[in-house]
Amino acid sequence: MIAAMLVLLLAGWVAAMAYVYKFRGQARYANLQQYLRKSWPVFALPNAVLYFFTKRWARGAFVPMDRYTSLANLARHWEVMRDEALAIQAEGSFEEARRAGSPASFDVGFRTFYKYGWSRYYLNWYGYTYHSASVSCPKTVEILAKFPEIKAAMFAVLPPHSLLTPHADPLGCSLRYHLGLATPNTDQCFINVDGSEKAWRDGESFIFDETYLHFVRNDTDLPRLILMCDVRRPLSFPGRVLNAIYSLLPRLIQTPNDARDRRGLASALFAKVTPILLRGKQLRERNRPLYNSIKWSINFLLLGAILGAMATGLTFLVWLLSA
């Protein structure tokens, strides 16, 4: 019975990956390799289940802001948050994430953006409020605490004449909220989500589903500074139960702003293995076939570990039902 359930689970995983790669939304990945590299297909199945239970009005690339009426009150405080964000930017706090070896640099979730000049300063993260943020931007932290639908928040800056290449965020447990704080205020600084564009404006906000393929461009001479939040995905009842468990995963990748903040388990592990990863990059330059063999072996081992954990869970569930 367990074997049959695992086969069905694996088949569901393949079907979910095929759905995301070939059918979901309007924008398409250039090729399968881009999908495998940019979309974290290991999370395709749980994400697809959440897509199914997402309320109909929230299934598009961009979500109507009027469905999140309380967030209109958040936008009213944009100047207060802007001033605190500009202050920590002037102090160089954003640069900590891009400084090699700093506590903030070992960021599992956003590390690939740093090479484009993008940086961030965390405010809260799935139940944890950053001590560094409470000291550096207390008014913003106090404001955010009034909005329980916000699961995580950060200030994010993108420098002039830069971009973030097409990608999709790995976990579908939330939607993404952007509020312009200090932006170029022009259509030349924009995000494209599933083929539709939105430009940032100071004091204006929008919500989108970050698991759709999207990219960012700033073709101006000015930086773009925004408040970026994960907000609760609107789900029907079965989906809310799954998401309560699924939303534990982001806590594992929690990354500090500096030494005062807590680090998640996966983030701590990443900090330990980063020297090995750097040697892996050197191996890629010397012997790409060997590098690819090792990389895919590790990926399949991870998939096997996930399936094994699910098999254990299914076995336990069957035991409970039969007891």
C-alpha positions in Angstrom: 0.0 0.0 0.0 2.8 2.4 0.9 4.6 1.6 -2.3 1.5 2.3 -4.3 1.0 5.6 -2.5 4.6 6.6 -3.2 4.2 5.8 -6.9 1.1 8.0 -7.0 3.0 10.7 -5.2 5.9 10.6 -7.6 3.4 10.6 -10.6 1.7 13.7 -9.0 5.1 15.4 -8.7 5.9 14.9 -12.4 2.4 16.1 -13.3 2.8 19.2 -11.2 6.1 20.0 -12.8 4.6 19.5 -16.3 1.7 21.8 -15.4 4.0 24.6 -14.2 6.4 24.2 -17.1 3.9 23.9 -19.9 0.5 25.2 -18.9 0.4 27.6 -15.9 0.2 31.3 -16.8 1.1 33.0 -20.1 4.9 33.4 -19.9 7.1 30.3 -20.7 10.5 29.2 -19.7 13.1 29.4 -22.5 13.8 25.7 -22.0 13.6 22.9 -19.5 17.0 23.7 -18.1 15.9 27.2 -17.2 12.8 25.8 -15.5 14.9 23.4 -13.5 17.3 26.1 -12.5 14.9 29.0 -11.8 11.7 27.4 -10.5 12.7 25.0 -7.7 10.6 22.1 -9.1 11.2 20.1 -5.9 8.3 22.2 -4.5 6.0 21.8 -7.6 3.6 19.4 -6.0 2.8 21.2 -2.7 2.6 24.4 -4.7 0.2 22.9 -7.2 -2.1 21.8 -4.4 -2.1 25.3 -3.0 -2.9 26.7 -6.4 -5.9 24.4 -6.5 -7.2 25.7 -3.2 -6.4 29.3 -3.8 -9.5 31.4 -4.0 -10.5 32.2 -7.5 -10.0 35.9 -7.3 -6.3 35.4 -6.3 -5.2 33.0 -9.0 -3.8 35.5 -11.5 -0.4 36.9 -11.7 -1.5 40.2 -10.1 -4.1 40.2 -7.3 -6.7 43.0 -6.8 -5.5 45.3 -4.0 -9.1 45.9 -2.9 -9.3 42.3 -1.6 -6.7 43.3 1.0 -8.5 46.3 2.3 -6.4 46.7 5.5 -3.1 47.0 3.5 -4.4 50.4 2.3 -3.7 51.5 5.8 -0.2 50.2 5.6 0.5 52.3 2.5 -0.5 55.5 4.4 2.7 55.1 6.4 5.0 54.9 3.4 6.9 58.1 4.2 7.7 57.0 7.8 9.0 53.7 6.5 10.9 55.4 3.6 12.7 57.7 6.0 13.9 54.8 8.2 14.9 52.7 5.1 16.9 55.6 3.7 18.6 56.1 7.1 19.8 52.5 7.3 20.8 52.6 3.6 23.0 55.7 4.4 24.6 53.7 7.3 25.6 50.9 4.8 23.3 48.3 6.3 22.1 47.0 2.9 25.7 46.3 2.0 26.1 43.8 4.8 24.2 41.2 2.7 26.7 41.6 -0.2 29.8 41.6 2.0 31.5 38.2 1.7 31.6 36.3 4.9 29.2 38.5 6.8 26.3 36.9 8.8 23.8 38.4 6.3 25.6 37.0 3.2 24.7 33.4 3.8 21.1 33.8 2.4 19.7 30.7 1.0 16.6 32.4 -0.4 18.0 35.5 -2.1 21.8 34.9 -2.5 21.6 34.7 -6.4 20.3 38.3 -6.6 23.4 39.8 -4.9 25.5 39.6 -8.1 23.0 42.0 -9.7 23.5 44.6 -7.0 20.2 43.8 -5.3 20.2 43.8 -1.5 17.8 43.7 1.4 17.3 44.4 5.1 14.9 42.0 6.9 12.3 43.4 9.3 10.3 40.3 10.3 10.2 36.7 9.1 7.3 34.2 9.7 6.8 34.8 13.4 10.2 36.3 14.2 10.9 40.1 14.5 14.5 41.0 13.9 16.3 42.6 16.8 18.5 44.6 14.4 15.4 46.0 12.8 13.7 46.8 16.1 16.8 49.0 16.9 17.4 50.5 13.4 13.8 51.1 12.2 11.5 50.8 15.3 8.6 52.8 13.7 8.4 50.5 10.7 8.5 47.4 13.0 5.7 48.9 15.1 3.6 49.6 12.0 4.1 46.1 10.5 3.0 44.5 13.8 -0.5 45.8 13.3 -1.0 43.7 10.1 -1.3 40.0 10.9 -1.7 39.1 7.2 1.9 40.1 6.7 4.1 37.0 7.2 7.5 38.5 6.4 8.8 41.9 5.5 12.0 43.5 4.3 13.3 46.7 2.7 14.8 45.8 -0.8 16.9 48.0 -3.0 17.8 47.6 -6.7 20.6 49.9 -8.1 20.4 51.9 -11.3 20.8 50.1 -14.6 20.3 46.7 -13.2 18.0 43.7 -13.5 16.8 40.5 -12.0 16.6 37.8 -14.6 13.5 35.6 -15.1 12.8 33.4 -12.1 10.0 32.1 -9.9 10.1 32.0 -6.1 10.1 28.4 -4.7 7.4 28.4 -2.1 3.7 29.1 -2.8 2.7 29.6 0.8 2.2 33.4 0.3 1.7 36.2 -2.1 4.1 39.1 -2.6 3.3 42.8 -1.7 5.4 45.7 -2.9 5.1 49.3 -1.7 7.2 52.0 -3.4 9.3 54.0 -0.9 12.0 55.8 -3.0 11.7 54.9 -6.6 12.5 56.4 -10.0 8.7 56.9 -10.5 8.9 56.0 -14.1 7.8 53.1 -16.3 11.5 52.4 -17.0 11.7 50.8 -13.6 9.3 47.9 -13.5 8.5 44.2 -12.7 7.1 41.9 -15.4 5.0 39.0 -13.9 3.7 36.4 -16.3 3.9 38.9 -19.2 2.2 41.8 -17.4 4.2 44.9 -16.2 3.9 47.1 -13.2 6.1 50.1 -12.5 6.8 51.3 -9.0 5.7 54.6 -7.7 6.3 56.2 -4.3 3.5 55.4 -1.9 1.8 53.0 -4.3 1.5 49.3 -3.8 0.5 46.1 -5.6 0.3 42.3 -4.9 1.4 39.5 -7.2 1.9 35.8 -7.1 5.7 35.4 -6.9 5.5 31.7 -8.1 4.7 33.0 -11.6 7.7 33.6 -13.9 8.8 37.2 -13.4 11.7 39.5 -13.9 12.7 43.1 -12.9 14.5 45.9 -14.7 15.7 49.3 -13.5 16.7 51.2 -16.7 17.1 54.5 -14.9 19.9 56.5 -13.2 18.2 56.2 -9.7 18.0 53.3 -7.3 14.6 51.6 -6.4 13.8 51.2 -2.7 10.6 49.3 -1.7 9.0 47.6 1.2 8.6 43.9 0.2 6.3 41.6 2.1 4.9 38.1 2.1 1.2 38.2 2.7 -1.2 35.4 3.5 -2.3 33.4 0.4 -6.2 33.3 0.4 -7.1 29.6 0.6 -10.2 27.5 1.1 -10.3 25.3 4.2 -8.2 22.2 3.0 -5.5 24.5 1.7 -5.3 26.5 4.9 -4.5 23.3 6.8 -1.7 22.3 4.3 -0.3 25.8 4.3 -0.1 26.0 8.1 2.4 23.1 7.8 4.0 24.3 4.6 4.7 27.7 6.1 7.1 26.2 8.6 9.6 25.8 5.8 10.5 29.5 5.4 11.5 29.6 9.0 14.4 27.2 8.2 16.0 29.7 5.8 15.7 32.7 8.1 18.9 34.8 7.6 20.2 37.5 10.0 20.9 41.1 9.1 23.8 41.0 11.6 25.1 39.0 14.6 22.2 40.2 16.8 19.6 38.2 14.8 18.6 34.6 14.9 19.4 32.2 12.0 17.3 29.3 10.7 18.5 25.7 10.5 18.9 25.6 6.7 20.6 29.0 6.7 23.0 27.8 9.4 23.8 24.7 7.3 24.3 26.8 4.2 26.8 29.0 6.1 28.7 25.8 6.9 28.7 24.4 3.4 29.4 27.6 1.5 33.2 26.9 1.4 32.3 23.5 -0.3 30.0 25.3 -2.7 32.8 27.7 -3.7 35.0 24.7 -4.4 32.2 23.3 -6.5 32.1 26.5 -8.6 35.9 26.1 -9.1 35.2 22.4 -10.2 32.6 23.6 -12.6 35.1 25.8 -14.3 37.6 23.0 -14.6 35.4 20.0 -15.3 31.8 20.7 -16.0 30.7 17.1 -16.8 31.9 16.0 -13.4 30.3 19.0 -11.7 27.0 18.2 -13.4 27.2 14.6 -12.3 27.8 15.5 -8.7 25.1 18.2 -8.8 22.4 16.0 -10.1 23.4 13.1 -7.8 22.8 15.5 -4.8 19.5 16.7 -6.3 18.2 13.1 -6.6 19.4 12.3 -3.1 17.5 15.3 -1.8 14.4 14.2 -3.7 14.8 10.7 -2.3 15.1 12.1 1.2 11.9 14.1 0.7 10.1 11.0 -0.7 11.4 8.9 2.2 10.2 11.5 4.7 6.8 11.4 3.0 6.7 7.6 3.1 7.4 7.7 6.8 4.6 10.2 7.3 2.2 8.0 5.2 3.2 4.9 7.2 2.5 6.7 10.4 -0.8 8.0 9.1 -1.9 4.5 8.0 -0.8 3.2 11.4 -2.9 5.9 13.2 -6.0 5.1 11.0 -5.7 1.4 11.6 -5.1 1.6 15.3 
